[in-house]
């Protein structure tokens, strides 16, 4: 969707993890992908919806982007590159494969752009006004999960047309869908019809 406030896209946040929510900003990835980070304002909307930016900070970033369109476009391109690296790294892990070196390289590069501040928080080394500064927590969350034992609980939705990633925190790790009300019910109904048709 466009960047209008009235038509702003509401991002899916069912993954249970910030970095995976970010990875899921492409709809229908397995069939007809729809890019939801289709503008810098959409990127800011994700940050606002996930609490990475306050409403006031989001407006400041949008205003800054209008005054520096080339920088905003570069920030958006790098944000999408980061998103793809996170998605493919965790998709590989969910399938029992090692992530590609290229994806790990993107994550390493983004981590190198962070600095530990006096509050012992990882922040963008370029400063809070940098047009992609608010993605620092996404980078850190993705790397922290990737190097932890919990990475084995990352799965891709069983619905073939979805493939959103999620962190399975169920007791017996039996979760199969990103969202039971959406993909789960649709897929169960489809399989029921298929079984009875066969």
Buried (B, 14 or more C-beta within 10 A) or exposed (E): BEBEEEEBBEBBBBBBBBBBBBBBBBBEBBEEEEEBBBBBBBBBBBBBBBEBBEEEBBEBBBEBBEEBEEBBBBBBEBBBBBBBBBBBBBBBBBEEEEBEEEBBEBBEBBBEBBEEEEEEEBBBBBEEEBBBBBBBBBBBBBBBBBEEEBBEBBBBBBBEBBBBBBBBEEEEEEBBBBBEEBBBEBBBEEEEEEEEEE
